[in-house]
Amino acid sequence: MDFKKLTLIAVLAVSQVAAAVPVFAQADTTTTNVTATSTESTPPPGVVVDPPGTTPLPSATPVPGTTTGPTVAPTTVPTTLPTTVPTPVLTPTPVIPPMVTTGGTQLILMMNSNKMYMNGTEYIANQPMTVKNGVSNVSIRAMVERVGLKYMYDFKTKETIITSGSNILRFKTNSKIYTVNGKAVTMKGPAYQFNNTFMVPLTSITAALGIPYTVDNVKKRVILTLSTKPVASFTVQPTEIFAGQTTVNYMTKSSSPSGAAIVNERWEGRQDVFEQPGSYVVSYYVMDANGQWSAPYYQTITVLKPNEAPVANFVTDKETYKIGELVNITNLSTDDGTAPLTTEWNGNALAYFYPGPVTIYLTVTDKQGLNSTIQKNITITDEVLYNQDDFNKLFMPVGATYSMDGSKIPTWSKVQYTAGSEATTLIRSNSPETVYSDGIVYRETAFGDTRFMVHHKNMTGKNVKMYVIATNTGLWPTTLTLKNSGFGGPLDIPTATGKKSVENYYQSLLFNRPFNNIILKPGESIPILTEISNVTMKPGQVVSLLSDVFSDYALQYDIVMIDANKNVLQSLPFLNFLDRDGVHNRGTYPNATRLIDVQDVLGLTPSRLLLGDKTDDPNLIGMDALTGTEASNSGNFGVIYKIKLNHVAPNTLITFNPRGGKYQGPMLVNGQIVQAPITGTIEAPNQSSVVHRTGEFEQTVEIVFSAASGSNLPVNLLFMPLPPKK
């Protein structure tokens, strides 16, 4: 058939359908623009395939009970394809490759009737095709029985599931959203139940399964053409293919609407290694056990020019340095790609503290694994500019860690300050830290400003989720405001999750996003702080949460770990309270925002500000709501410290020095997030991480600090004068 004529017929057919019955004018589906894959797209010149999409109703229409429509000419299967063609303009890919009209079976649905006809045989649906709110709906069971699909109901997820070959459609009652192979699609109207019959918009079925239809407005019927031909598709890996270098992996997918086995396949234009750059059209066909060949599935593969190795290069600002002199290194490496290079240094340092020649190596590696290495020599003289301790104080970057003699720190004078607090209720859920079964790890009732600090490890042996459930047990609607929040995990490294939760909490402070309000009706329960419940924890993984909320009336809060497949609200009344462990902490604590105001001048002599030590910085005292016993917040985890240093002397160094063990976590310094440290952890007591340096004038420094879960307390903030620069 002439291709231009075929296109004109298809356009007229769509126009005819739109004019005849508006409710079928648009398919109930969404499409996504793609650049690599095109299913049933416009073929290269000279390739003839079946007409795509909606077909027009023939003038000589068969009446119900007689023969089906006119015979459509069989598909001409191409025997050859060009190896390279210009990159075509691709049409959007449908959710599922459409069925082909040739050789199909006709299913006729009578409008506002429960009668259906297939190849002249009458069938009675359990409900008639019905228009509701301008959308035509059909019984899903009647449809799948006639189309020959599999139908089931999943009681666990409360979904109606249709299976067509390898394609899976999932519908929910009263929802306009259904999924096709996990991808959400919006229908023109919701699925619903009527007289124990599950009804769905007809065009959701036709669009999702690619079933062409025509509308006969005169005889009040819709004619669906059901293909019996198999469907083929494939994907390729990797996403970037380089000429002469990349071995292409082809992952195929095929199915038959009738369930027949796929017994043969054929490729056109396939190459395992493409030797020249350009665009290549590859087509794939499959044949089923009935001897029917699928329409070709086309994909245009873009082959890039051969990848070249990056070129490593760097320069130093000098060739000869004194002992303790800063060495400035500039990386000048280049690559033909856009992805950042991986760099590996060997022998480099900010300064050297021994005389003699030094060789510095740099290796850079691109995303494809090609690399190059360069080395350069510098000379260190025996003249001393700075000793190592003075150099570290002057030049170690903020967030970097350096070694020191931690035994001398307890002899430093303590910073004197005025302490205060803000009325924030802290709900700390950290015991049992390691959870071995489903249950409620903590429950408390609170109102006003409330902070949650949650840190738990999954050792149940299965996938679980953690929830924070808010329940209005009162008599009045309650407004809950979700304020600043930070979440970390799930990971198998406790210190990393604690660090991430505090960092994200600081980010929410800095971004100053609008708060969200939720109104809970009396008796209503909802999951809140859903960043923690939106992820699944695998066995051995840890999550951490640091979040602030506000409620105008009291709410009950339940912190729950439960099987990832269970409905938490349905399960909540039947869950047990879990016992605390003997090491970690849970409880409810008042006044959980601690204010520290320092008026003395800092930095003239070495001094320290000690946090989380129980004595100088007392633990918050509260109660374990599940046992009714007094609780002491060891380490004051979950407490927000707002520290104001009103007078920090010129040329002062501030560092962070842990005393109780390894530490990893950030703080806010004058509105900037400072990691302590940037990488790895700080070891107690002989390491320190640079926090801040003042310049030539006195400064006011404001620090916001909260101990990161998984790390150890107490910690010191150290203040010391910088050595003079030379």
N, C-alpha and C positions, 0 to 999 in steps of 0.2 A: 504493500500500500504506500502511496506517496506520503512522505513524512509530514510535509506542510499541510496536506489535506487531513491527515490523521490528527494533527494538533488542532486544526480548526474544528473538527468534529468534537474533540474533547472539550474545547472551550464552549461550544454551543450546548453540549450536554450539561455542563455545570450551570450555564445560564438558564436552561430549561428547568432544572431542578429548583433553582432559587426562585424562579417565577411561580412555579406550581405550588410548592409547599414551603413556606418560610421557615418552619421549624427544622427543616433539614438543610437549610442553606449553608450552615457551617458545621464542619466536623467537630465533635467534642474532644479535641485533643490539643496539645501544644507541641511546637517543634523547636528544635535547637539548631542554630547555624553551625555548620561543621566545615572543616577545610580538607579533611582527609578521606572521609567515607561517604559514598553516595549510593544508596540502595535504589535500584531501578531508575537511576538518573538517566538523563539524555545520553544515549550511547555515542561513540565516535561515528563519524560519517561512514555510511555504508553498512552499518549494523542494524538489522531490523528486529524489533522485539514487539511483544503484545502491547496494545494501547493501554496506558496507565490510567488509573483514576476512575471517575464516574462515567458510565456509558449511557448514551441516549436511549430512550424507549423506542423500539422500531414502530413504524406506522401500522404494520399488520401485527397487532398484539394478540397473543394467544389468550383465550378465555380459560378460567379455571376448569381443570378437569380434562383439558386437551393437551396438545404437545407444548413443549417449551419454545422459547424464542428462536430467532434465526441462528443458523450456524455461523460461527466466527471463523475466519480463516486461521489455520494453524500457524504457530510461530515458526519463523525461519531462524534456525540456530546458526549463528555465525561460525565460520570455520577458521577464520584468521582475524587477528586484531593487529593494529599498528603497534610497534614496540614503543614508540614515543609519539606523543601528541602535545600540543600546547595545553597548559593547565586550564581545564574547563571552569566555567562559573558553575558551582555546584548548587543544586537545590537542597533545601533543608531535609534532613533524614527523618522519615516517619518513625514513630515509636517502635513499630514492628514492620519488617519488610512486607509490602502489600501483596495480597494474593493476586494472581494473574487471571484475567477473565476467560482466556481461551480454554475450551474443554471443560467449562465449569458446569455446576448444577444450579438451577434457579429455585430460590425459595421466595414465595409470594406471601406477603402479609397484608391482610385486608384491614383497612383503617376502621377504627372503632368497632372491631369485631375480633372474636377469638378464633376465627378461621385462618388456617395457614395451608398453603399448597406447595408441594415439592414434586416437581416433574409430573404434575397432573393428579397427584394423590392428596386428598384432603386430610388435614390434621386439625385437632381442636386443642388450642392452648388453654391452660388453666385460668388465664385472665386475658381479656381483650387488649389489643394495643390501645393505649389511652393517652390523650393529651392533657398534661397537667402543667399549669403556668406557662403555656406556650411551648412545652417540650413533649415530644412523643416518647412514651415509655412502654416497654414490653416486659413480659415475664422472662426473667433470666433463665429459668429452668426450661421453659418451652423453647427458647432460642438455642440453648446449647444442645438440647436433645436433637433438634433438627440439623444444626450445623455440625454435629458430631464431635463436640468438645467434652472434656471432663469437667464435672461440677462437684464441689464439696463445700462444707462449712467447717471453719476452724473455730471450735468452741473457745480455745485459749485466747485467740486474738479477736474473736467475734467478727470474722471476715468471711465473706462469700468468695470462693476462689474458683476461677475458670482456668483450665489448662489447655493450650493449643500447641501441640508439639512441645517445644522447649520454652514456650512463652507462657508466663503466669500473670493473670490479672487478678487483683484483689479489690473488692468493694466492701464498704461499710454502710450500714443503715444510717440514713439521714445525713450523709456526707456527700458533698459535691466532688470530693477528691477520691480518685482511685489510682492504683499503681499498676504499671506494666513493667515487669521485670525489675521492680524496686524503684522505678522512676514515677514520681507523682504527676498526675494529669488532672486537669480541671474539666468537669462535665458542665453542660448547660443547665443542669438541674440535679438535685440530690437523688441518690437511690433511696427507696422507701419500701415499707411493708404495707401490703393491702390484702386483707382477707387471707393472711398467712402465705402470701405470695411476694417474693422479692422482685421489685420492679426497678429497672434502670433505664436511662435514656438510650433509645435505640442507637443513636449515632455514636455513643461511647463504644458500643460493640463494633460497629462498622469501622470506626476510625482506628481503634486499637488493633483490630485484626486485619485492617486493610481490605475490607470487603466492599467492592463497588456496588452501588445501588442506583436504581432509577425510580422515579415517582410518576405514577399514572394518576393524575388528579381527576380524570374523567371517571375512571372505574374505581377510584378511591382505594388504591393499593400501592404498596412499595415492593419492588422487585429486587432481591439481593442475588448476586451472582457469586456462587461459592466455588472457589477453585479446588481442584483435587491435585494440583501439581505441587511437587515439593518446593521448598524455599531454601536458598543457599545464602550464606554470608561468610565473611572472614575479616579478621583484623591482622595487623602486622606489628611486630616489635623488632627493634626498638623504635622509638618515635623519631629519632634522627638517624638517617641512613646516608652513609658516605660512599661515594663511588670507589669501587675497588677495595674497600676496607670492611664494610659491614656485611655480615651474614644475616639475611632477613629471615625471620621466623614467621610462618603463616599459621594462625590459629583459626581453624574452620568451625563453622556452626551450620547445621542443616536440620530440617525437620520436614515431615509430611503431614498435611492436614488430616489425611485418612489414617495416620499412624503406621503407614507402610515403611518398611526398612529402607534405608539409603544403601544402595548396593554399588554405586559407581560415582565417579567424579571426573571433571575435566577442567583444566586450566588453560588460559590463553594469556600470554605475556608474562608469565611468572618467571622470575630469576632469583636464585638464591643470593647472588652477588651481582649488583649492577655495576658494570665497568665504567660507565660514563655518567656524568651528572645530567639532570634533566627531569622531565615529568613522564612517567610511564603508566599506562592504563593496564591493569591486571583484571581479568574476569574469571569467575568461578561458577561452575555448573555442577549440579548433582542429579543423579537418576535414582528413582525409587524402585521397589521390587515389582511395580506394575509396568515398568518400562517408560515412565514419564520423566522427561528432563525438566529441570527447573529453568526459569528465566535466568539470564546471566546476572550475577552480582558484580558490579564494577567498583573498583577503587583506584583512584589516581595516587600514585606513590611519587613523592618528590625526593629526588636523589641529589644530595649536596656534593659540592666539589670535595676532593679528598682532604681529610683533616690533617693539618700540619702541627708538628710539635711546637709548644710555646718556646719562647726564647728567654732564658733566665738572665737577669742583669741587675746589678745594684752598684751604687757608688757610696764611698765614705767622704765626709767633708775634708778629711786630711789623710795623709799616709803615715804620719808619725804622731804619737800621743804620749803624754806623761802618764804616770801611774795615777789612777783616780780621775782622769780627765774624761768628760762625756764624749762618747763616740756617736756621731749622728750618721745613720745609715738610711739611704733612700732607695726604695725598691723600684727599679725601672723595667721590670719584666713585661713582656708583651705576648699576645696570643691572637690567633685569627678568629677566635670565637668571642661570644659576648658573655659567657658564664665566667664568674670569678675563678681565678686560679687558686689551687691549694699550694700554700707555701710551707716549706720546711727549712728552718735555719739550723746551722751547726757551727759552733765556735763563736757565735755573735754574743755580745754583751753590751750593756750601757757604758761600762768602763772596765778596765783591767787593772789588777792590783799585783802584777808581777811583770818584770821587764822581759823583753825578748820579742821575737817575731810571732805573729798570730795569723792563722789562716781562717778565713770566714767562708763558709759554704752556703749556697742557696740553691734549693731544688724547687722548681715549680712544676705542677702537674695540672693538665686540663681535665675537663669533665670526661673525656674519652680515655683517659689513662696515659696519654703521651706526656713525657716530661723532659726537662733538660736541667743541667746543673752548671753553676759557675762558681769559681772560687777566686778570692782576692786576698792579698797579704797586706798587713799593716805592721808597724813596729811600735813597741812600747819601750820608752826610754826608762832609765832608772831614777829620773827625777820625779818626786812625789808632789802632786797637786792637792789631792784629798785622800785621807784614809777612808776605809770602806764605810765606817759608821757615819761619818760626816757626809759622804757622797750619797748614801741612802736617804738621809734626812732631806737633803737638798734636791735630789733628782729622781727618786723613785716615783713613778706616775701614781696618781690617785687610783686607789683600788689594788695597787700592787703590794705584794707581801715581801718583807725582808726580815732577816734574822736579827735577834737582839739578845741581850742578857736579861731574861725575865726574872731572875732571882732578885734583882735590885728594885723592881717595880713596887713591891710592898713597902719599901722605905720612903717612897715619894709621899709628899703631903697630899691629904685628901681635899678635894674641892668643897668649899662650903656653899650651901645653897638653901633657898627657901622652897619647901615642898607644898604642893596643893593637889587638888584632884577635881575631876568633873564627874557628874553623876551618871555614869554609864554602867549598866549591869552586864557582867561578863558571864556567859555560859560556856564553860570549857569542857569539851568532850574529848578526852584523851586516854580514858581508861574504861574497859580494857583496850590498850593500844593495839594489841594483836587480837583480832576477833576470830573465833573458831566456829560460830554458828549464827544463823539468822537471829535477829532480836533487836530490842530497843536498847541502845547503849547509854542514852540519857534522856530524861524528861524533866522539863521545868516550865513554870508559868511566870511570865514577866510582862511588864508594860513599860512604856517610855523608851528611852535610848537603851538599846540592847546590842551586845556584840557577841558573835559566835566565833569560837576558836575550836575547830574540829580537826583531829589528826588520828587516823586509824589505818590499820594494815589488815588486808584480807588474807586469812589463813583458813577459810572454810573449805578449801579444796574445790571450789566452783566459782563461776563468774557471779559477781554480786553488784549491787548498786547501793549507794548511800543516799539518804534523803534527809532533809530537814522539813518536817511537816508542821504547819501552823494550824491550830484548831481554835475556833471561837467557842469557848464553853460558856460564854456569858449570855445575857438577855438582849444585848444591843448590837447592831452592826458595828464592826470595828475596822478602822482604817489602818492598814499596815504599810509603812513607807520603807522601801528597799533603798538603802543608801550606798555607801562605799563597800566594795567587795573585791576580794582576791582569792583565786583558786589555783591550786597546784596539783599536778598528777593527772591520771594515775601513773606512778613510776615505782620501780623497786628500790629506789634510793631515798630513804626518809629525809635526809638533809636537803636534797634537791627539791622535793615537793614543798617542804617548809619555806625554803628560799623563794620559790616561785609564787607561793600564795601571798607572802609579804610584799614581794615586788609588784604583783598585780594589784594589791590593795593600794600601794603608793601611786600606781598609775591611775587608779580611779580617783584618788584625791587630786592629782594634778590635772586630769582631763576635765574635772568638774562637770560631769554629765548630769542632765536632769534626773532627779530621783523618780522612781516608779511607785505609784500608789495602788494598793489592792484593798478592796472592801470585802471583808469576810462576814457573811450572814451568821446569825446564831446557829450553832451546830455544824457549821461548814468547816471542812478540812481541806487544805490544799498544800502541795509541795511548794516550797519557796527556795530561794537561792539555788535555782535549778542548774547552775553550772556544775554542781557536785553530783546531781542525779542524771545529768545528760550523758555521762560517761559510764562505761562498764569497767569494773575492777576485776582483773584477772587474779588468780591465786598468787600471793606474794607481793601484790602491788599496794601502794600507799597513796592516800589522798590527804590534802590539807586545805582548810578553808579558814579565811579570816574575813568576817563580814559584819557590817553595822546595819541595824534596822531600827524603826521607831513605830510604836503602836499607841493609839490614844486610849485603848482599854486593854486589859490583860488578855493575853493569848497563851495557850498551851503549846509548847514546842517539843516535838519528838524527834530525836536523831536516831536514824534507823539504818541498819545494814540488813539487806534482804536479797534473796535469789533474784538475779537479773530478769528472770522470766515471770516473776510474780507481780501482781497488782498490789502496790504498797497500801493504798487506801482500803482495799478489801481485806488485806492481811493484818492491818494494824491492830484491830481489836483482839487478835488471837496471838500476837507476838509476846514472848517473854522478855522481862527485863534481864539484861546481862550483868553478871557480877563484875565489879572493878577488879583490876589486877593489883598486886602488892607494890608496884613501883611507880606507875604513872598516875596522872591526876585527872579528876573530874570534879566539877562543883560549880556553884553559882556565887559570884563575887561582886560586891558593890564597888563603886568608885574606881572603875577600871581604866580611866584615863588619868595618868599621873603627870603633874606639872612640876617642872624643875626650873627655877629661876636663879641664875648666878650673877651677882653684881660685882664680885672681885675681878681684878684684872688677871687674866690667865696668860701663861706663856712666858712670864718673866723668869720663872724657875720651874723645874719639872713638877707636875702635879697630876692627880688622877681622879676621875669620877667613876665610882664603882656602881654597877647596876646588877640587880638580881642576886645579891649575896645574902639575903635574909636578914642581915643586921643593919648595915648602913641603908640598904634599900629593902625594907621589910616586905615579906610576902603579904599579898591580900588574904584576908581571912573571910571565909564564907561557909557554905553548907553544901553537902552532897544531898540533893533533893530526893534521891532514890533510897538512901539509908537514913536520912534525918540526922546525920552526924556532921560535926564541924570539919571543914576542909581548909587546908592551907595551900595556896597557889604557888607551889614550888617553882622557882625560876621566874615567876610572874609572866609566863607565856600568855599571850592574848592581851596583855596590858599595852596600851599606847603611851609612850613617853614623849612629852612635848618639852624639849630642853631649849632654854633660851640663855645663851652665853652673851651677856650684854657688852662685855669689854674683853676682847681678845687682842693681845698686844701685837704690834707689827712683827713680822718675821717669826711667826709661831707655827709650829707643826702640830697637827692633831692626828692621832692614830688610834686604831682599834686593836685591843689586845685581849684575847680570851684567856680566862683563868681556869675554867672548869673542864676543858677538853676541846675537841675540834669544833670549829664554828664556820658557818656558811650562810650569809644573809645580807640584804641591803639595808640602807637607811636613807632618809631624806636629809640633805644638807643644803640649806638655803634654797629649797625648792628643786634640787637636782638629786636624782637617784644615784647613790654611790654604793657600789658593790664592795662587800667585805668578805672575801676578796673577789677580784674579777674572775679568776679561774681557780678551781680546786677549793681547798679549805685552809683556814688558818689554824696552825697547831699551837696549843697552849703549853707552856706559858712563854716560849722563846721566839714567837713570831708576832709581827705587828703589821697591820694593813693601813696604808695611807688614806686618811679621810679628807684632810683639808690643809691648805697653807694660806696664811695671811700674807699680804704684801707689805708695802712700806708704811701703811697706816693702820691704826686700830680699827677693828671690825666688830660688828655684832653678828654672831653665828647662831642660826636656829637649826636644831636637829630634831627630826622625828624618828623614833626608834621603837621597834617591837621585835622581841626575840623570835627568831625563826624556828618553827617546830622541827625537831630532829637534831638541833644543835644543842650546845651545852652552855650553861650559865655557872658562875657569874662572868661578866666581861668588864673591861676597863676602857674608858675614853682617856687617852693620855695627851697631855699638853706639855710642850717643851720648846725652848728657844732654838731657832735654826742657827747652825754655825755660819760665820760670815762667808760670803762668796768671794772667790779669788779671781 
